[in-house]
Amino acid sequence: MTLFFATFKSLINEVKLGLDLQGGFEILYEVQDPYEEQEILNEDLLKQTASLIHDRINLLGISEPTVTIEDESRIRVQIPGVKDQEEMRTFISIGGNITVRDTEDSLVLSSTDFDSIDIEPSSREEYPIVTMDLSDSVDIEKITQKYENDNLAFWLDFEQGDSYKVEAAKENSKIFFDGKVSGNWSDKSIALAGEFTKVEAELVAKTISTGDLPAPLEEVYSRSVSGQLGKVALTKTIISGIIGMVLISSYMMWRYRWLGLLTVLCLISYLYLTIAIFVFLEGVLTLTGLAAFILGLGIAVDATIIKFERLKEQIEPEKSFEQSVMEASNKSFKTIGDSQLTTLIAAAGLFLFGVGMVKGFATMLFISIISGFLTCYALLRLLLYMVGETRVVEWWQSKKKEY
C-alpha cells in the first residue's frame, strides 16, 4: 500500500491519452505504390513512410504523435492538440521531389543539394529571408553570379511540360514559393528574399530536413475531436469508475465480511498493476480502453466471488484453514481459468483483426485479464494464507452459518 500511494500519482501522469480523451486530429492514409508495379506494398516501404511521417510531426513540436501501420497499405496518424489542421495535413503528405528552378524551368538545385535551410528575419518583418546551406558539391559562387536578383522557385513534383509562368498564376500551385537571390552570405550558403510568409518558408525548410516521402499518400478520411469534449468524457468516466469501485467494495464487505476487505486490497492492486503494465507497453488510453478496464474489473471481482464461494464449501471443522484454501483454489481454478482464457482469446482476435479503437480496447482487455488473474486469484490466495495465521479465521469459522 505504501508503494501504491507513493507512486500512483506519477504513474497516472505517465499515461498517454488518445484523441477522444484530450482532443486532436486523426488522418487515415492509403500508401500508393510509387512504381505502380505491385499489388501488395513492400513492408519496408510502409515502415519508412510511417517513420518519416512521425519525424515530420515531431519537427512541428507536437509531442507524442501516434503513427501506426494498418492492413497492407494504410497508415493511421493521430496527433493530439492540433490547431491548424490544414497546415498539418499539407506538411504530412508533401510527397516526392522538391527542386529549385529558375523562371525558365531549368533545374538549379535538388533536395539532395541541401544541408539545411534556415529562416532569417529581414527588414520587412512579415517576409523573412531563406538561407540555404548547400553541400560541398554545389558551386555556390556560380549560382549567385548567374541568378543574383533573379527569381528561383521551389517546386514540388516538377514534371516535364510544367511551366513557371502557368503554375505561378494557379491557386493550388506546385510552386511552394519563389524569391530573388540576394547574394551569398558565406562560402556555403545563399539567400532568397521574396513575398513568402514565415509559415511557407518553415514548411519547406522542415520538409527538406526530413527528406522526401518514399511513396505518395492518398487521404482516406480524417476527423477532429474537441479537447473540451474529451476532457468531459474522461472526467465522467473516472467518476463512474470510482462510484463502481465503491459500490463493489461495499457489497463485497457486506456479503463476505473480512474476505471482502481482502477483495478491496486485490482491486487496488489490480488498478495499480494494470496501469503500470499499460504504461510500460507505451499504450495510448482511449474511451474504449477505459471500457475494457472496467470490464476487466468486473471479471476480476467475479473471480474472487467464485473463490470465496468455493472456500465456504470447503470450511469444515476437521480441516485446517490452509487446507480449505488450497482445495478451494484448486476447485475454482478451472472455472476461473476457462472463463478468462476464452476472454483472452477473444481479445487476441480483436487485436489481430481489428483496427484503431478496437485494437485499443483489445489491448487494455488483455492487460486487464492478466493483471486481474494475478491479483484476484494468485495474490488473493497468498493473502488468505497469511490471514490463516491469525485468530480472524477461528472467528469466521464459528460464524460460518451466518453466511
C-alpha positions in Angstrom: 0.0 0.0 0.0 2.9 2.3 0.7 4.2 1.7 -2.9 0.7 2.5 -4.2 0.3 5.8 -2.5 3.9 6.9 -3.1 4.0 6.2 -6.9 0.4 6.1 -8.1 0.2 9.9 -9.0 3.4 9.8 -11.0 2.2 6.6 -12.7 -1.1 8.2 -13.7 0.9 11.2 -15.2 2.8 8.8 -17.5 -0.4 7.5 -19.2 -0.8 8.7 -22.8 -4.3 9.9 -23.6 -5.9 9.2 -27.0 -7.6 11.7 -29.2 -11.0 11.0 -27.8 -9.8 12.0 -24.3 -7.5 15.0 -25.0 -8.7 16.2 -28.4 -6.7 16.3 -31.7 -6.7 15.3 -35.3 -6.7 11.9 -37.0 -6.0 11.0 -40.6 -6.0 7.7 -42.4 -3.8 7.4 -45.4 -3.6 4.9 -48.3 0.0 4.5 -49.3 0.4 4.3 -53.1 2.9 2.2 -54.9 5.5 4.7 -56.3 6.3 2.4 -59.2 2.7 1.1 -59.8 4.1 -2.4 -60.2 3.0 -4.3 -57.0 -0.4 -5.2 -55.7 0.9 -5.5 -52.2 3.3 -2.8 -50.9 6.7 -3.7 -49.5 6.7 -3.8 -45.7 9.9 -1.8 -45.5 8.4 0.9 -47.7 5.4 1.2 -45.3 7.8 1.4 -42.3 10.0 4.0 -43.9 6.9 6.1 -44.8 5.4 5.8 -41.3 8.8 6.7 -39.7 9.2 9.8 -41.9 5.7 11.0 -41.1 6.5 10.6 -37.4 9.7 12.7 -37.9 7.8 15.4 -39.7 5.2 15.8 -37.0 7.9 15.9 -34.3 9.6 18.8 -36.2 6.4 20.9 -35.6 7.0 20.5 -31.9 4.0 18.2 -31.3 4.6 15.7 -28.5 3.5 12.0 -28.6 2.0 11.6 -32.1 0.8 8.1 -32.9 1.6 6.7 -36.3 0.5 3.1 -36.9 0.5 0.8 -40.0 -2.8 -0.9 -40.7 -3.7 -3.6 -43.2 -1.2 -3.9 -46.0 -1.2 -0.4 -47.3 -2.6 2.1 -44.8 -1.1 4.4 -42.2 -3.2 5.9 -39.4 -1.9 9.2 -37.9 -3.2 10.5 -34.6 -2.0 14.0 -33.5 -3.0 15.5 -30.2 -3.6 19.2 -29.7 -3.6 20.3 -33.3 -4.7 23.9 -34.0 -4.0 24.3 -37.7 -5.3 21.1 -39.4 -4.7 22.2 -42.9 -1.1 23.0 -42.3 -0.6 19.7 -40.7 -2.3 17.8 -43.5 -0.2 19.6 -46.1 3.0 19.1 -44.2 2.5 15.3 -43.7 1.5 14.5 -47.3 4.1 16.5 -49.2 5.5 13.9 -51.5 8.3 13.4 -53.9 10.9 15.7 -55.4 11.4 19.2 -54.1 13.5 21.1 -56.6 14.7 24.7 -57.1 14.3 26.0 -60.7 14.7 29.3 -62.5 11.9 31.1 -64.3 12.8 29.1 -67.5 12.2 25.9 -65.6 15.8 24.8 -65.7 17.0 22.8 -62.7 19.2 24.7 -60.3 19.1 22.6 -57.1 17.6 19.3 -56.0 16.6 18.3 -52.4 19.8 16.3 -52.1 21.9 19.5 -52.6 20.7 21.0 -49.3 22.4 20.5 -45.9 19.9 22.7 -44.2 17.5 25.7 -44.6 17.2 28.5 -42.1 14.7 31.3 -41.7 16.2 34.7 -41.0 14.4 38.0 -40.2 14.6 40.8 -42.7 13.9 44.5 -42.8 10.3 43.6 -43.9 9.0 41.8 -40.7 6.3 39.9 -42.5 8.6 38.5 -45.1 11.7 36.5 -43.9 14.9 35.6 -45.8 15.5 32.0 -46.5 19.2 31.0 -46.1 20.1 27.7 -47.8 23.2 25.9 -46.6 24.4 23.7 -49.5 26.6 20.7 -49.9 30.2 21.0 -51.0 29.4 19.6 -54.4 27.4 22.8 -55.3 29.2 25.7 -56.9 27.6 28.5 -54.9 29.6 31.3 -56.5 28.4 30.3 -59.9 24.7 30.2 -58.8 24.8 33.6 -57.1 26.6 35.2 -60.1 24.2 33.7 -62.6 20.9 34.2 -60.7 21.6 37.3 -58.5 18.4 39.4 -58.4 16.6 36.7 -60.5 13.7 34.6 -59.2 14.2 31.0 -58.1 11.2 28.8 -57.4 10.7 25.9 -55.0 8.8 23.2 -56.9 7.0 20.1 -55.7 7.0 17.2 -58.1 8.0 19.1 -61.2 7.1 17.2 -64.4 8.1 17.6 -68.0 5.9 20.2 -69.5 5.3 22.2 -66.3 5.8 25.9 -66.7 6.7 28.5 -64.1 4.5 31.1 -65.8 1.5 28.8 -65.7 2.0 27.5 -62.2 2.7 30.8 -60.6 -0.8 32.0 -61.6 -2.6 29.0 -60.1 -4.2 29.0 -56.7 -3.1 25.4 -55.9 0.3 25.6 -57.5 3.2 23.1 -57.4 5.4 26.1 -56.5 5.8 26.5 -52.8 7.3 29.9 -53.0 9.7 31.8 -55.1 12.2 34.6 -54.3 15.1 36.6 -55.6 18.7 35.5 -55.0 20.1 38.2 -52.7 23.7 37.1 -52.8 25.8 34.6 -50.9 26.1 35.1 -47.2 29.0 32.7 -46.8 31.0 30.2 -48.8 28.4 27.6 -48.2 25.1 29.4 -48.3 22.9 31.6 -50.5 19.8 33.6 -49.6 16.4 34.1 -51.1 14.2 37.1 -50.4 10.6 37.4 -51.5 6.9 37.8 -50.6 6.5 34.5 -48.9 5.4 34.1 -45.3 7.4 32.7 -42.5 4.9 29.7 -42.3 5.5 28.9 -46.0 9.3 29.2 -45.6 9.3 27.0 -42.5 7.1 24.4 -44.2 9.7 23.9 -47.0 12.6 24.0 -44.5 11.2 21.3 -42.4 10.1 19.2 -45.3 13.6 19.2 -46.8 15.2 18.4 -43.5 13.2 15.2 -43.1 13.6 14.2 -46.8 11.1 13.1 -49.4 8.4 10.6 -48.7 9.3 7.2 -50.3 5.7 6.8 -51.5 2.7 9.1 -52.3 -0.2 9.3 -49.8 -3.9 9.4 -50.5 -6.1 10.6 -47.7 -8.9 8.1 -47.0 -10.6 10.0 -44.2 -9.9 12.4 -41.4 -11.7 13.5 -38.1 -11.1 16.0 -35.4 -12.1 15.7 -31.7 -12.7 18.7 -29.4 -10.3 18.8 -26.4 -13.1 20.0 -24.2 -15.4 17.1 -25.2 -12.6 14.6 -24.4 -12.0 16.2 -21.1 -15.7 16.0 -20.1 -15.8 12.3 -21.2 -12.7 11.5 -19.3 -14.0 13.2 -16.1 -17.4 11.4 -16.3 -15.7 8.0 -17.0 -13.4 8.4 -14.0 -16.2 9.4 -11.7 -18.3 6.4 -12.9 -15.3 4.1 -12.3 -14.8 5.4 -8.8 -18.5 5.0 -8.0 -18.4 1.5 -9.3 -15.3 0.6 -7.2 -17.0 2.0 -4.1 -20.2 0.1 -4.7 -18.4 -3.2 -5.5 -16.2 -2.8 -2.4 -19.2 -2.0 -0.2 -21.1 -5.0 -1.5 -18.2 -7.4 -1.1 -17.5 -6.3 2.5 -21.2 -6.6 3.4 -21.5 -10.0 1.7 -18.2 -11.6 2.8 -17.2 -9.6 5.8 -13.4 -9.6 6.2 -13.0 -11.5 3.0 -14.5 -8.5 1.3 -11.7 -6.4 2.8 -9.2 -8.7 1.0 -11.1 -8.1 -2.2 -10.6 -4.3 -1.8 -6.9 -4.8 -1.4 -6.8 -7.0 -4.5 -8.8 -4.5 -6.6 -6.4 -1.7 -5.6 -3.5 -4.0 -6.7 -5.4 -4.7 -9.9 -5.8 -1.0 -10.6 -2.1 -0.3 -10.0 -0.7 -3.3 -11.9 -3.0 -2.7 -14.9 -1.9 0.9 -15.3 1.8 0.0 -14.7 1.7 -2.6 -17.5 -0.1 -0.3 -19.8 2.4 2.5 -19.3 5.3 0.0 -19.7 3.9 -1.1 -23.1 3.5 2.6 -24.0 -0.2 2.2 -24.7 -2.5 5.1 -25.6 -5.6 5.2 -23.4 -8.9 5.8 -25.2 -12.6 5.7 -24.1 -12.8 2.1 -25.4 -9.7 1.3 -23.3 -11.4 2.6 -20.2 -14.4 0.5 -21.0 -12.1 -2.6 -21.3 -10.5 -1.6 -18.0 -13.9 -1.5 -16.2 -14.9 -4.8 -17.9 -11.7 -6.4 -16.6 -12.5 -5.1 -13.2 -15.9 -6.9 -13.3 -14.2 -10.1 -14.4 -11.7 -9.8 -11.6 -14.5 -9.4 -9.0 -16.2 -12.4 -10.5 -13.1 -14.5 -9.9 -13.0 -13.5 -6.2 -16.7 -14.4 -5.7 -16.1 -17.8 -7.3 -13.2 -18.4 -5.0 -15.0 -17.3 -1.9 -18.0 -19.5 -2.6 -15.7 -22.5 -3.1 -13.9 -21.6 0.2 -17.2 -21.5 2.1 -17.9 -25.0 0.8 -14.6 -26.3 2.0 -14.6 -24.9 5.5 -15.0 -27.9 7.8 -14.2 -28.4 11.5 -11.8 -31.3 10.7 -9.9 -29.2 8.1 -7.3 -26.6 8.7 -7.9 -23.2 7.1 -4.8 -23.6 4.9 -6.1 -26.9 3.6 -9.5 -25.4 2.9 -7.9 -22.5 0.9 -5.8 -25.0 -1.1 -8.9 -27.1 -2.0 -11.0 -24.1 -2.8 -8.2 -22.6 -5.0 -7.9 -25.9 -6.9 -11.6 -26.3 -7.5 -12.1 -22.7 -8.5 -9.1 -22.6 -10.8 -10.7 -24.5 -13.7 -13.8 -22.3 -13.7 -11.9 -19.0 -13.4 -9.1 -20.2 -15.8 -11.6 -21.3 -18.5 -13.6 -18.1 -18.4 -10.5 -15.8 -18.5 -8.8 -17.9 -21.2 -11.8 -17.6 -23.5 -11.8 -13.8 -22.9 -8.1 -13.7 -23.7 -8.7 -15.5 -27.0 -11.4 -13.0 -27.9 -9.1 -10.1 -27.0 -6.3 -11.6 -29.1 -8.7 -11.9 -32.1 -9.8 -8.3 -31.7 -6.2 -7.2 -31.6 -5.1 -9.2 -34.6 -8.0 -8.3 -36.9 -9.3 -5.0 -35.5 -8.2 -1.5 -36.3 -8.0 1.8 -34.5 -10.0 1.9 -31.3 -10.9 -1.8 -31.5 -7.2 -2.6 -31.0 -7.0 -0.2 -28.1 -10.0 -2.0 -26.5 -8.4 -5.4 -27.1 -5.0 -4.3 -25.7 -6.5 -3.0 -22.4 -8.8 -6.0 -22.1 -5.8 -8.4 -22.5 -3.8 -6.5 -19.9 -6.8 -6.3 -17.5 -7.4 -10.1 -17.7 -3.7 -10.9 -17.0 -3.5 -8.4 -14.1 -6.9 -9.5 -12.8 -5.8 -13.1 -12.6 -2.5 -12.2 -10.9 -4.2 -10.1 -8.2 -7.7 -11.5 -7.7 -6.6 -15.2 -7.9 -2.8 -15.5 -7.1 -2.5 -12.5 -4.7 -5.8 -13.4 -3.1 -4.6 -16.9 -2.4 -1.5 -15.6 -0.8 -3.4 -13.1 1.4 -5.8 -15.9 2.5 -2.8 -18.0 3.6 -1.4 -15.0 5.5 -4.8 -14.4 7.2 -4.9 -18.1 8.1 -2.1 -17.4 10.6 -4.4 -15.1 12.6 -7.3 -15.5 15.0 -9.7 -14.0 12.4 -10.1 -17.4 10.9 -11.3 -19.0 14.1 -13.9 -16.3 14.5 -15.0 -16.7 10.9 -15.3 -20.5 11.1 -17.5 -20.0 14.2 -19.7 -17.6 12.3 -19.8 -19.5 9.0 -23.5 -20.3 9.4 -24.4 -16.6 9.2 -23.2 -16.6 5.6 
